Amino acid sequence: MDNNNWLDDVENWKNETEKNEQEKKRISRLREIGKLGGRPIKTNSRNKQVNVRFTEKEFLNIKEKAEKLNISVSEFIRNSALNKKLPNLEIDKTLTTYALNFSRIKNIFKSEKVQEKKFIEIEKELNVVIKLIKNYLSL
């Protein structure tokens, strides 16, 4: 009887091992064709590194500028070196405020509680605001 249990255990272990191997092969196959799910692998990863030395004053200046823009020092140096546009937090905040206000206006129009006279007034004011935004963005 003990011998029979032992054979059953060996058979179960063999079946489990086969299932595990099949699952590993399936996952490997799915990974190859990109259907495993999850975040896709970056194709253009940053794998080159450059070491730069700064004086204490230079580094603090760079760090301060990066903090003002709410980006990392690495990102600040990379964007500066590649002549990329740095984010402007003031403009971003202003545009976010505008977006919120326009959303509120849109909701008022959707509620259909606006009378025709008031609608014409709001339309004129919106045209003025749109011109101001365009002028602001062209600076």
Protein Blocks (a to p, Z undefined) as FASTA:
>chain_A
ZZmmmmmmmmmmmmmmmmmmmmmmmmmmmmmnopngpjdddfkbcfbdcdddddfklmmm
mmmmmmmnopafklmmmmmmnopacddfklmmmmmmmmmmmmmmmmmmmnopacfklmmm
mmmmmmmmmmmmmmmmmZZ
